[in-house]
Amino acid sequence: MAKQQPQQRGWYVIHTYSGYEDRVAENLKQRIESLGMEDKIFQVIVPKEKQITIKNGRRRVIEKRIFPGYVLVEMTVTDDSWYVVRNTPQVTGFIGAGTTPVPVSADEIKHIQKRMGIEEPKYKIDLESGDAVTIIDGPFKGFDGAVSEIDEEKGKIKVLVSMFGRETPVELDSLQVKRI
């Protein structure tokens, strides 16, 4: 058998059954500790980002997986460390060519970590003043109106709604309206 070249420390992607990412990460962390692999396997991350949703008129911040079915592992690949990760329950394999894992580039890891590290969820308001919108949630559901103001900091918009023959400004969350 040919002698393996010493591998560099890097980030690798492991494929798991979808929905089991957190369980795989927890199992892997326990296996690293119990098998004394802390010197070869350093970090296990399930990439998630915060998103804002509105349900029943209430704003909620939820964590959503960036890559469902995948877990990131920072490690030095050796026969032992590969075996520990590969034989963790619900792990289907490494991403790479054949049985050889391929490390993720440092730029990609920085991008993923930056995306995960954002504490305040961002609002993406792709509306402009004067746009015609329909209200899709809340007490004014079904009403049509025109955008009069946009507050990107808070994710709020003011919509002029025609009620009883006159324009009435209504402050709404940006997720409560849809462009017509």
Summary of the structure (lengths in Angstrom):
residues: 180
radius of gyration: 23.8
end to end distance: 66.5
largest distance: 85.5
contacts: 473
relative contact order: 0.17
helix: 21%
strand: 42%
